[in-house]
Amino acid sequence: MSLELINELKEKMEKTISVFKDDLSVIRAGRANPKMLDKIIVDYYGTPTPLKQMAGVSTPEPRAILIQPWDATAVRDIEKAIMNSDLGFNPTNDGKTIRISVPQLTEERRKDLVKLVGKTGENAKVAIRNERRTANEKVKKMEKNGEIAEDESKRAQDEIQKITDAHVKLIDELSDKKEQEIMEV
């Protein structure tokens, strides 16, 4: 069986896990985190530009985010992009910087965020299972074409399943950890 196929599968699944971790980092868990703003895209002179390419983002306090644009004329555009996002923040600006006060999460909002974590985790698992299906199809095709024997095909499919199970378990662990973080008051 092709070691390339297994390595390619592991690589694709690791990328899925990486994307999942990025998605989780954007979901807020009660305290301010610069990563919360990673998905903010600002209309900067007609060009959609990621916020992190336009400003320094820091957390001077546990419940505050400070945004310092490199171009002071972009303050209004950045503020508008944050207000139009689904994060629910109300930014304030002093003409040079933007401050965001991160409010305490309500019980209802925490439950909504836990649901969002679950949905994000399920999407990641679907992606992992799709990678498994693709790899299994390649193995079956190799067997059909006589490139590998039947027992080798079976071993390869077992290995693919082990890799899949390990990655699904990791997604569950990451989801559980994030859910506990959100529900922590």
CYANA upper distance limits for C-alpha pairs under 8 A (distance plus 0.5 A):
  1 MET  CA    139 VAL  CA      8.45
  1 MET  CA    148 ILE  CA      6.93
  1 MET  CA    152 GLU  CA      6.78
  1 MET  CA    153 SER  CA      7.59
  1 MET  CA    156 ALA  CA      7.00
  2 SER  CA      6 ILE  CA      7.47
  3 LEU  CA      7 ASN  CA      6.68
  4 GLU  CA      8 GLU  CA      6.42
  5 LEU  CA      9 LEU  CA      6.62
  5 LEU  CA    135 ALA  CA      7.62
  6 ILE  CA     10 LYS  CA      6.68
  6 ILE  CA    160 ILE  CA      7.65
  7 ASN  CA     11 GLU  CA      6.60
  8 GLU  CA     12 LYS  CA      6.71
  9 LEU  CA     13 MET  CA      6.66
  9 LEU  CA    131 GLU  CA      7.28
  9 LEU  CA    132 ARG  CA      8.05
  9 LEU  CA    135 ALA  CA      7.33
  9 LEU  CA    160 ILE  CA      8.46
 10 LYS  CA     14 GLU  CA      6.53
 10 LYS  CA    163 ILE  CA      7.72
 11 GLU  CA     15 LYS  CA      6.80
 12 LYS  CA     16 THR  CA      6.88
 12 LYS  CA    131 GLU  CA      7.80
 13 MET  CA     17 ILE  CA      6.76
 13 MET  CA    128 ILE  CA      6.45
 13 MET  CA    131 GLU  CA      7.66
 13 MET  CA    167 HIS  CA      7.59
 14 GLU  CA     18 SER  CA      6.61
 15 LYS  CA     19 VAL  CA      6.70
 16 THR  CA     20 PHE  CA      6.64
 16 THR  CA    124 ALA  CA      7.02
 16 THR  CA    127 ALA  CA      7.49
 16 THR  CA    128 ILE  CA      7.50
 17 ILE  CA     21 LYS  CA      6.66
 17 ILE  CA    124 ALA  CA      7.76
 17 ILE  CA    167 HIS  CA      8.12
 17 ILE  CA    171 ILE  CA      7.63
 18 SER  CA     22 ASP  CA      6.81
 19 VAL  CA     23 ASP  CA      6.68
 20 PHE  CA     24 LEU  CA      6.69
 20 PHE  CA    120 THR  CA      7.79
 20 PHE  CA    121 GLY  CA      7.73
 20 PHE  CA    124 ALA  CA      6.76
 20 PHE  CA    171 ILE  CA      8.43
 21 LYS  CA     25 SER  CA      6.66
 21 LYS  CA    174 LEU  CA      8.36
 22 ASP  CA     26 VAL  CA      7.15
 23 ASP  CA     27 ILE  CA      7.45
 23 ASP  CA    120 THR  CA      7.98
 24 LEU  CA    117 VAL  CA      7.47
 24 LEU  CA    120 THR  CA      8.32
 24 LEU  CA    178 LYS  CA      7.84
 25 SER  CA     35 LYS  CA      6.81
 25 SER  CA     36 MET  CA      7.34
 26 VAL  CA     35 LYS  CA      6.25
 26 VAL  CA     36 MET  CA      4.88
 26 VAL  CA     37 LEU  CA      7.59
 26 VAL  CA     38 ASP  CA      7.47
 26 VAL  CA     39 LYS  CA      8.11
 27 ILE  CA     36 MET  CA      7.15
 27 ILE  CA    113 LEU  CA      7.73
 27 ILE  CA    117 VAL  CA      8.26
 28 ARG  CA     32 ALA  CA      8.06
 28 ARG  CA     33 ASN  CA      8.13
 28 ARG  CA     36 MET  CA      6.92
 28 ARG  CA    113 LEU  CA      8.49
 28 ARG  CA    182 ILE  CA      8.00
 29 ALA  CA    105 LEU  CA      8.47
 29 ALA  CA    178 LYS  CA      8.29
 29 ALA  CA    181 GLU  CA      6.52
 29 ALA  CA    182 ILE  CA      4.92
 29 ALA  CA    183 MET  CA      8.37
 30 GLY  CA    102 VAL  CA      8.03
 30 GLY  CA    103 PRO  CA      8.02
 30 GLY  CA    104 GLN  CA      6.44
 30 GLY  CA    105 LEU  CA      6.30
 30 GLY  CA    182 ILE  CA      7.21
 30 GLY  CA    185 VAL  CA      8.50
 31 ARG  CA     62 PRO  CA      6.14
 31 ARG  CA     63 ARG  CA      6.05
 31 ARG  CA    102 VAL  CA      7.43
 31 ARG  CA    104 GLN  CA      8.43
 32 ALA  CA     36 MET  CA      8.17
 32 ALA  CA     59 THR  CA      6.94
 32 ALA  CA     61 GLU  CA      8.26
 32 ALA  CA     62 PRO  CA      6.04
 32 ALA  CA     63 ARG  CA      5.59
 32 ALA  CA     64 ALA  CA      6.29
 32 ALA  CA     65 ILE  CA      6.70
 32 ALA  CA    102 VAL  CA      6.58
 33 ASN  CA     58 SER  CA      8.32
 33 ASN  CA     59 THR  CA      6.99
 33 ASN  CA     65 ILE  CA      7.73
 34 PRO  CA     38 ASP  CA      7.86
 34 PRO  CA     57 VAL  CA      6.30
 34 PRO  CA     58 SER  CA      6.33
 34 PRO  CA     59 THR  CA      7.08
 34 PRO  CA     65 ILE  CA      7.34
 37 LEU  CA     51 LEU  CA      7.84
 37 LEU  CA     52 LYS  CA      8.47
 38 ASP  CA     50 PRO  CA      7.91
 38 ASP  CA     51 LEU  CA      7.49
 38 ASP  CA     52 LYS  CA      7.17
 39 LYS  CA     50 PRO  CA      7.65
 39 LYS  CA     51 LEU  CA      8.38
 40 ILE  CA     50 PRO  CA      6.53
 40 ILE  CA     51 LEU  CA      6.22
 40 ILE  CA     81 ALA  CA      7.26
 40 ILE  CA     82 ILE  CA      7.22
 40 ILE  CA     85 SER  CA      7.54
 41 ILE  CA     48 PRO  CA      6.42
 41 ILE  CA     49 THR  CA      5.83
 41 ILE  CA     50 PRO  CA      4.95
 41 ILE  CA     51 LEU  CA      6.25
 41 ILE  CA     81 ALA  CA      7.19
 42 VAL  CA     47 THR  CA      8.38
 42 VAL  CA     48 PRO  CA      6.02
 42 VAL  CA     49 THR  CA      5.64
 42 VAL  CA     50 PRO  CA      6.58
 42 VAL  CA     51 LEU  CA      6.58
 42 VAL  CA     77 ASP  CA      6.88
 42 VAL  CA     78 ILE  CA      6.27
 42 VAL  CA     81 ALA  CA      5.95
 43 ASP  CA     47 THR  CA      5.93
 43 ASP  CA     48 PRO  CA      5.14
 43 ASP  CA     49 THR  CA      6.76
 43 ASP  CA     77 ASP  CA      7.05
 43 ASP  CA     78 ILE  CA      8.49
 43 ASP  CA     81 ALA  CA      8.01
 44 TYR  CA     48 PRO  CA      6.65
 44 TYR  CA     49 THR  CA      6.73
 44 TYR  CA     74 ALA  CA      7.54
 44 TYR  CA     77 ASP  CA      7.33
 49 THR  CA     53 GLN  CA      7.48
 49 THR  CA     54 MET  CA      8.02
 50 PRO  CA     54 MET  CA      7.54
 51 LEU  CA     55 ALA  CA      6.78
 51 LEU  CA     78 ILE  CA      7.76
 52 LYS  CA     56 GLY  CA      7.19
 52 LYS  CA     57 VAL  CA      7.64
 54 MET  CA     69 PRO  CA      6.32
 54 MET  CA     70 TRP  CA      6.55
 54 MET  CA     71 ASP  CA      7.92
 55 ALA  CA     67 ILE  CA      6.79
 55 ALA  CA     68 GLN  CA      5.75
 55 ALA  CA     69 PRO  CA      4.40
 55 ALA  CA     70 TRP  CA      5.83
 55 ALA  CA     71 ASP  CA      8.42
 56 GLY  CA     67 ILE  CA      6.23
 56 GLY  CA     68 GLN  CA      5.56
 56 GLY  CA     69 PRO  CA      6.79
 56 GLY  CA     70 TRP  CA      7.98
 57 VAL  CA     65 ILE  CA      7.52
 57 VAL  CA     66 LEU  CA      6.27
 57 VAL  CA     67 ILE  CA      5.12
 57 VAL  CA     68 GLN  CA      6.97
 58 SER  CA     65 ILE  CA      6.29
 58 SER  CA     66 LEU  CA      5.73
 58 SER  CA     67 ILE  CA      7.07
 59 THR  CA     63 ARG  CA      8.28
 59 THR  CA     64 ALA  CA      6.25
 59 THR  CA     65 ILE  CA      5.07
 59 THR  CA     66 LEU  CA      6.44
 60 PRO  CA     64 ALA  CA      6.97
 60 PRO  CA     65 ILE  CA      7.22
 60 PRO  CA     66 LEU  CA      7.38
 61 GLU  CA     65 ILE  CA      7.91
 63 ARG  CA    101 SER  CA      6.45
 63 ARG  CA    102 VAL  CA      5.42
 63 ARG  CA    103 PRO  CA      7.49
 64 ALA  CA     99 ARG  CA      7.42
 64 ALA  CA    100 ILE  CA      6.09
 64 ALA  CA    101 SER  CA      5.18
 64 ALA  CA    102 VAL  CA      6.14
 65 ILE  CA     99 ARG  CA      6.26
 65 ILE  CA    100 ILE  CA      5.55
 65 ILE  CA    101 SER  CA      7.12
 65 ILE  CA    102 VAL  CA      7.96
 66 LEU  CA     97 THR  CA      7.58
 66 LEU  CA     98 ILE  CA      6.40
 66 LEU  CA     99 ARG  CA      5.27
 66 LEU  CA    100 ILE  CA      7.03
 67 ILE  CA     97 THR  CA      6.20
 67 ILE  CA     98 ILE  CA      5.50
 67 ILE  CA     99 ARG  CA      6.82
 68 GLN  CA     96 LYS  CA      7.46
 68 GLN  CA     97 THR  CA      5.33
 68 GLN  CA     98 ILE  CA      7.11
 69 PRO  CA     74 ALA  CA      7.29
 69 PRO  CA     75 VAL  CA      7.05
 69 PRO  CA     96 LYS  CA      7.78
 69 PRO  CA     97 THR  CA      7.13
 71 ASP  CA     75 VAL  CA      8.16
 72 ALA  CA     95 GLY  CA      7.73
 72 ALA  CA     96 LYS  CA      6.03
 72 ALA  CA     97 THR  CA      8.44
 74 ALA  CA     78 ILE  CA      6.62
 75 VAL  CA     79 GLU  CA      6.62
 75 VAL  CA     93 ASN  CA      7.92
 75 VAL  CA     95 GLY  CA      7.28
 75 VAL  CA     96 LYS  CA      7.23
 75 VAL  CA     97 THR  CA      7.47
 75 VAL  CA     98 ILE  CA      7.64
 76 ARG  CA     80 LYS  CA      6.60
 77 ASP  CA     81 ALA  CA      6.70
 78 ILE  CA     82 ILE  CA      6.79
 79 GLU  CA     83 MET  CA      6.76
 79 GLU  CA     91 PRO  CA      6.73
 79 GLU  CA     92 THR  CA      8.11
 79 GLU  CA     93 ASN  CA      8.16
 79 GLU  CA     98 ILE  CA      7.69
 80 LYS  CA     84 ASN  CA      6.63
 81 ALA  CA     85 SER  CA      6.72
 82 ILE  CA     87 LEU  CA      8.12
 82 ILE  CA     89 PHE  CA      7.44
 82 ILE  CA     90 ASN  CA      8.34
 82 ILE  CA     91 PRO  CA      7.71
 83 MET  CA     88 GLY  CA      7.61
 83 MET  CA     89 PHE  CA      6.83
 83 MET  CA     90 ASN  CA      6.79
 83 MET  CA     91 PRO  CA      7.60
 89 PHE  CA    100 ILE  CA      7.27
 89 PHE  CA    101 SER  CA      8.03
 89 PHE  CA    102 VAL  CA      7.66
 90 ASN  CA    100 ILE  CA      6.96
 90 ASN  CA    101 SER  CA      7.92
 91 PRO  CA     98 ILE  CA      6.87
 91 PRO  CA     99 ARG  CA      6.19
 91 PRO  CA    100 ILE  CA      5.17
 91 PRO  CA    101 SER  CA      7.78
 92 THR  CA     98 ILE  CA      6.07
 92 THR  CA     99 ARG  CA      5.85
 92 THR  CA    100 ILE  CA      6.99
 93 ASN  CA     97 THR  CA      6.13
 93 ASN  CA     98 ILE  CA      4.79
 93 ASN  CA     99 ARG  CA      6.70
 94 ASP  CA     98 ILE  CA      7.24
105 LEU  CA    109 ARG  CA      6.53
105 LEU  CA    110 ARG  CA      6.71
106 THR  CA    110 ARG  CA      6.67
107 GLU  CA    111 LYS  CA      6.84
108 GLU  CA    112 ASP  CA      6.84
109 ARG  CA    113 LEU  CA      6.66
110 ARG  CA    114 VAL  CA      6.70
110 ARG  CA    182 ILE  CA      6.61
110 ARG  CA    183 MET  CA      6.65
111 LYS  CA    115 LYS  CA      6.80
111 LYS  CA    183 MET  CA      8.31
112 ASP  CA    116 LEU  CA      6.77
113 LEU  CA    117 VAL  CA      6.68
113 LEU  CA    182 ILE  CA      7.83
114 VAL  CA    118 GLY  CA      6.76
114 VAL  CA    179 GLU  CA      5.99
114 VAL  CA    182 ILE  CA      7.52
114 VAL  CA    183 MET  CA      8.46
115 LYS  CA    119 LYS  CA      6.68
116 LEU  CA    120 THR  CA      6.56
117 VAL  CA    121 GLY  CA      6.54
117 VAL  CA    175 SER  CA      6.80
117 VAL  CA    178 LYS  CA      7.90
117 VAL  CA    179 GLU  CA      7.49
118 GLY  CA    122 GLU  CA      6.62
118 GLY  CA    175 SER  CA      7.29
119 LYS  CA    123 ASN  CA      6.75
120 THR  CA    124 ALA  CA      6.84
121 GLY  CA    125 LYS  CA      6.75
121 GLY  CA    171 ILE  CA      6.78
121 GLY  CA    172 ASP  CA      7.66
121 GLY  CA    175 SER  CA      6.82
122 GLU  CA    126 VAL  CA      6.73
123 ASN  CA    127 ALA  CA      6.86
124 ALA  CA    128 ILE  CA      6.79
124 ALA  CA    171 ILE  CA      7.91
125 LYS  CA    129 ARG  CA      6.62
125 LYS  CA    168 VAL  CA      6.47
125 LYS  CA    171 ILE  CA      7.71
126 VAL  CA    130 ASN  CA      6.62
127 ALA  CA    131 GLU  CA      6.87
128 ILE  CA    132 ARG  CA      6.86
128 ILE  CA    164 THR  CA      7.18
128 ILE  CA    167 HIS  CA      7.91
128 ILE  CA    168 VAL  CA      7.78
129 ARG  CA    133 ARG  CA      6.68
129 ARG  CA    164 THR  CA      7.54
130 ASN  CA    134 THR  CA      6.73
131 GLU  CA    135 ALA  CA      6.70
132 ARG  CA    136 ASN  CA      6.60
132 ARG  CA    160 ILE  CA      7.00
132 ARG  CA    161 GLN  CA      7.75
132 ARG  CA    164 THR  CA      7.04
133 ARG  CA    137 GLU  CA      6.63
134 THR  CA    138 LYS  CA      6.85
135 ALA  CA    139 VAL  CA      6.84
135 ALA  CA    160 ILE  CA      7.84
136 ASN  CA    140 LYS  CA      6.66
136 ASN  CA    157 GLN  CA      6.56
136 ASN  CA    160 ILE  CA      7.85
137 GLU  CA    141 LYS  CA      6.57
138 LYS  CA    142 MET  CA      6.68
139 VAL  CA    143 GLU  CA      6.76
139 VAL  CA    153 SER  CA      6.59
139 VAL  CA    156 ALA  CA      7.63
139 VAL  CA    157 GLN  CA      7.81
140 LYS  CA    144 LYS  CA      6.59
140 LYS  CA    153 SER  CA      7.29
141 LYS  CA    145 ASN  CA      6.59
142 MET  CA    146 GLY  CA      6.79
142 MET  CA    147 GLU  CA      5.62
142 MET  CA    148 ILE  CA      6.49
143 GLU  CA    147 GLU  CA      6.27
143 GLU  CA    148 ILE  CA      5.45
143 GLU  CA    149 ALA  CA      6.50
143 GLU  CA    150 GLU  CA      6.85
143 GLU  CA    153 SER  CA      6.80
148 ILE  CA    152 GLU  CA      6.73
148 ILE  CA    153 SER  CA      7.06
149 ALA  CA    153 SER  CA      6.71
150 GLU  CA    154 LYS  CA      6.77
151 ASP  CA    155 ARG  CA      6.74
152 GLU  CA    156 ALA  CA      6.64
153 SER  CA    157 GLN  CA      6.70
154 LYS  CA    158 ASP  CA      6.71
155 ARG  CA    159 GLU  CA      6.69
156 ALA  CA    160 ILE  CA      6.64
157 GLN  CA    161 GLN  CA      6.67
158 ASP  CA    162 LYS  CA      6.78
159 GLU  CA    163 ILE  CA      6.79
160 ILE  CA    164 THR  CA      6.65
161 GLN  CA    165 ASP  CA      6.55
162 LYS  CA    166 ALA  CA      6.73
163 ILE  CA    167 HIS  CA      6.87
164 THR  CA    168 VAL  CA      6.64
165 ASP  CA    169 LYS  CA      6.55
166 ALA  CA    170 LEU  CA      6.78
167 HIS  CA    171 ILE  CA      6.81
168 VAL  CA    172 ASP  CA      6.81
169 LYS  CA    173 GLU  CA      6.72
170 LEU  CA    174 LEU  CA      6.64
171 ILE  CA    175 SER  CA      6.54
172 ASP  CA    176 ASP  CA      6.58
173 GLU  CA    177 LYS  CA      6.66
174 LEU  CA    178 LYS  CA      6.71
175 SER  CA    179 GLU  CA      6.59
176 ASP  CA    180 GLN  CA      6.69
177 LYS  CA    181 GLU  CA      6.73
178 LYS  CA    182 ILE  CA      6.70
179 GLU  CA    183 MET  CA      6.69
180 GLN  CA    184 GLU  CA      6.56
